[in-house]
Every structure is written in C-alpha cells, then in structure tokens.
Amino acid sequence: MRAMAAQGSPGGRRRRPALVAIDGAGDASAREVTGPATADDREPDGTDAAGAEAGAAAGTVDAERLSDVDEWGRSQHMRDLLAVLYEPIYERWLRVEWEGFEKLPRTGGALLVANHAGAIPLDAPSIMHGIERDLGRPVYGLGDEMFKRIPLVNVGWSRLGGVQAHPDNAYRLLREQGHLVVVFPEGARGPGKHWSERYKLRRFGRGGFVQIAMRAGVPIIPLAVIGSEETMPIVAKLPTLARLLGLPYVPITANMLLGPVAALVPFPAKMRIRVLDPIHLDVPPDQPRYSRSKIMDTSEAIRNAIQEELYDMLRRRRSVIFG
Amino acid sequence: MGKRVLVTGLGSFWGGRLAQAIEKRPDVDVVVGLDTREPTVELERTEYVRTDESYSLLSRIVRATQVDTIVHAFLVVDSTQMTGRQMHEVNVIGTMNLFAAASQPESKVRNVVVKSSTLVYGSHHADPVWFTESSRRSALPRHVVERTLMEVEGYVRDYAADNPHVSVSLLRFSNVLGEEIDTPITRLLRRPFVPCFFGYDPRLQFVHETDVVRAMLFVLEHDLDGTFNVAGDGLLPWSEVIALCGKRPWPLPPVGRGLAGAVLGRLGVDLPPELIDLLTYGRGVDNRKLKAEGFEYRYTSAGAVRMFAESARLRSTVGDEPRYRYERDVENFFRHSPAVVRD
C-alpha cells in the first residue's frame, strides 16, 4: 500500500522545474558533442530558458552589475571621484610638471618604473593621476602584499588601481590586456628612508620588474621624480612600533612637528616627473626563465639611469618650493 | 558495448545529479551509485549500493561491475557537515581505497573524473588575482578541508601517473551557486543580514550548479586528461554579491576573525575557517584551459548570483518544495521485478 502511494509520486515530481534544468544540462552537453543545437531543443524549462535568452548573444546568462569594479578591484567611478579630490593637490599644491610626457605610449602595455619617496609617497598618485587625466588610459600600480592585509586600506588601494605585485598579475595586465603598469622597485625602502638619504636610490628589489617586462614583452619606461622627498621628510623612525604593528616603517615626519592637523598635510614642494627613453628588452617573451645576469644588468642600468637623471634635475632646481 | 559507470557519493547533491544526467545517455549501459546515504534525487535506472569507503567493498564492486568509468563526486568540501576526522576518512581514505580498487590488475577502468574544489588554492593576501591550474599556493594549507583535498589530489596524480592508459581528469570547482545547492555561502546569502568583514571587500567567483554538471559530463564525453578549473567568468566584490541578492551587509570586526567565526558558529551562522579566509582575501581562478577544450559556460559569475537571488526570492515566497524520498523496495521493484513491462 505504501509502495503504491510512493510509486505515484515520483512520476509527478519529474516535471519539477529544478530537475528539468539539470536534465537540460545533460542534454545540452550531449548536444555539444553530437552536433549543432537546433533552435527548439533549447531549455525545455520556462524560467531557465528565459534566463538564457536574456543573456549575451552566446546564450550565456549574465547579470547587470551594480558596481564597475573590475577583476583587479579597480573602479573607474572611484578613480573619477579621487581625480576630483586630487586635482587641486596635483595642480595647485604640488604643481606637477612632466618632461617628455610624449614618450608614454597611447596604446599597448608598458611598465613604468619610478623612484619612490616621502613618508606618504605622493609620487604614486601623481604619476597615476597625470597619466589618466592627460592620456585617458588607466594605470595600474603594483604594490606590496602589505596593502592587501590592512583593513580599509586594501579596499581603497585596490579600487584606485592598486594590484598585488605578483608576476602572474603583472603578466596578465601587461601582455594579455596591454595596460600601463607602474612599479616602484625600491618598495617600502624608498619612502621609509631618512631625510638625510634623500634622492639616493635604494636597491631595486631583486630585479623582478625586469623579468616581468621580459616575460610580457613590453618596454620599460623609467620615470625620475623629484619633489616627493620634500613633501613629507622622515626625521626619525620608530622601529619597535613598526614591528609591533607589522608595518615596514612608522615615521616621525617633519610635518608632524607642526601639529596634529598639519601632520597629514604634505609640504608644497614642486614636483617634477621626467620620462626617460623607453627601454626595449632584446629577449623573446613568454620564456619560463631569463638569464639572471641579464636581469641584474638591466635592473642596475635602469637604477643608474634614474639616479643620474635625479641628480641632473636637482642640479637645475633652484628652489624646493618653486622649482 | 556501452559505458559502465560508477558514481561515488550518489547521496550527495552532485552524485545524484550526475547520475541523473549520465543515466539519460543512450551510450551508457550501467550506472552504479555508491554512498552511505540514500539518494536524494529520483533516478531512473541507476543501481544504488549502500557501502562505505572501505577497500574490501570497493574492490569487490569494481571487479564485479566491470566499470570502465568512475565519477568521483563524494569529496566533502563543506566543512560544516562533519568533523575534521570524518572528513579525513571520507575524502582521503575513501579516495585512496577507490583508486586502489581501480588499479587492480583486472580493473577495466579507462576514464576517471574527480570533483575537487578551488579550495586547494587557499585564500591568502599574497595570492595572485587569478590562479591557473599550475599555480602554487601562496601559503601552506591551514584548514582541514584544504589539507584533505590536497591529499586527495596527490592520490589522483599518483593514480594518473601509474596508469597512463586511463584518462584522469581533475576538476576544481569554485563556489557553486544555483537554485538548489546548499553551501555555507548560500546559507549566508539567505539571511537578511549577510556577514562580511569590516574593511575588506574580497572579489569572489562563482559557478552555476548547471555548469558544474555540464563540465563533469563534458570531460567524461571528451576523455579529457589533466586538471581543469571550473568557474564562471568574472569576479564580483562580496558587497556587490550581497547587494545583488537584495540583502544587507553585517560587518564583523576585521581582527579576531576566527573567533568571530567560532562564536557565530555557536549561534547557528556557519562561518567555517576557510570561508573566513575567502571573505577576507577572495579568490579567482583562470577558467580558460577548459574553455580551450571547447567547453562553453552558460553562466557568468554574476549570472550565477542572479539565478541564485531569483530562486531565493521565489523560495522565500512559496517555501521549500517537497523533497524526494528514496524507497528501496519501490526502486528495486521498478528495476528488477518481472511485473514491470520494459521495452
């Protein structure tokens, strides 16, 4: 008796929409291998078919996105918002001036390599803002994984174009998507250096940026930046506190000496950014490994070129504030 | 002669659905399903065998049924379902025994498909945005479910290396969403307030449950060999996923995340440690390898979220549908009784 009752119900249940959706899936993949789909053997099930039709031309179901956050976490909307806020700092406070801006490519990938300075290094936002405003193309900034660890910072940083400095990320950005990517090979050693060591470039990492450009087959464009050292000079450091907080450095800046509000205000040093000639690396792309010596030679050459250029720009600079 | 297919984990969500899809194919002669639990979906001709993961039973079944295809769908990826020790037994020991059984000299197995998870990549702040099949983890696995899955993959690789005549495919699925599936993530997204960690907005990737079944059948059909990521196109911030589902975020403190997870677990909000990592750092996997083989996804990540949100709205209005209940006597009657007229 019980068996009879149970027998009746499975038949009725067979037309449940959700089960049919899965059935449709089975049919669909059978179709893929047996031959092209005909128009009428699409989804037998109403809701799913409607979804499939509403999707893209290929029959893929997609959805209206609610934000414009891309795969890297960058949001053009947030960038535009920052541009409005940063424009006065860029134009009136730091009065950023570019030399050789025309050397930056309008299309295709390129790796921009710059020096990095100031307790809160304003060279990064200035480079990104300037290029995005005047060249009209996005710039992604490779940064330390530290940014991804800190709450709030990780969201703001990635929405504004920051990307974890992983070789796979850089390869995809440069080679597959042809973006402009800026990297600061000194890392935290650049901004974290004492005032007395200003404009003396630190070690350029392990030359990873050269390997990235080699693998991606894109040119390296060195940038020399002056002015950011003076926006927020470090007069002392608190290494114990930095260790406790897990940060690369905790600075005491000259700005802090002027009071709590002034601590976050950069000094109005004139910022100049000079674009050096693009370096085309003479190696085939997509190799698993490149010669270490070639990587280190190139890395050192670029470091020396930027260092020379910095000294040249400093020789011509009459005033820190007026340039 | 048609295929003879063995489906492990018939009582699981995936095992049942895969068996349903496989038994519809005309080129399949026999479908045998193993599990300790009864099937939860209706099956036409799949033979259900109640068995645990012990070697002696598995080897006898493989010998007796002469299966040539194994669909290994019983791996547990939801750590809220059982303790770490049970998960080790089911995932690691079960897989070890299954592959030992499949590598007997008299075994006829020529095709194996394993359903793994992108949990094997972990979720860490040093991760690349996109993991490829050959990417390494950024950090050692810290959670039991990740460790067991990595051990399982080790057995799969060993088996593939020892049996070059067998095509072994290992599919790593990202987080699944859909109309029916129940995972810790879907349970979170059905709440009016969805937990998130203040100051973090990770980007996640989803795959629709239909695409999961389609992908498994696709690799079976094409005898594909190797490891493949299966995930929909695109990454979505968690905040946007919550908004797409029409829910509100419930920010939890960014420090002491594990503690928050433990407390919420006590209160009935499942937040297993691997999900805490995911909701902090996110994860993306490169799905182009399977696409290059000709597989076409029917849902993007955002599409999967949309389908889930729509079905959740429907369910909140009309309630759950009645569940299927397995009746052994009835099923046996239909399959084996001479009273049933078959054509």
Interface residues (C-beta under 8 A of the other chain):
Chain A: A3 A6 Q7 P10 R13 R14 R16 P17 A18 L19 A21 I22 D23 G24 A25 G26 D27 A28 S29 A30 E32 V33 T47 D48 G51 A52 G55 A58 G59 T60 V61 D62 A63 E64 R65 L66 S67 V69 E71 W72 G73 E145 K148 R149 I150 P151 L152 V153 N154 V155 V163 Q164 H166 P167 D168 N169 R172
Chain B: R17 Q20 A21 I22 K24 R25 V41 E42 H125 A126 D127 P128 V129 W130 T132 S135 E179 E180 F197 F198 G199 Y200 D201 R203 H208 E209 T210 D211 V213 R214 L217 F218 E221 H222 D233 G234 L235 L236 P237 S239 E240 A243 L244 P254 Y281 G284 G294 E296 Y297 R298 Y299 T300 A302 G303 A304 V305 R306 M307 E310 E321 P322 Y324 R325 E327 D329 V330 F333 F334
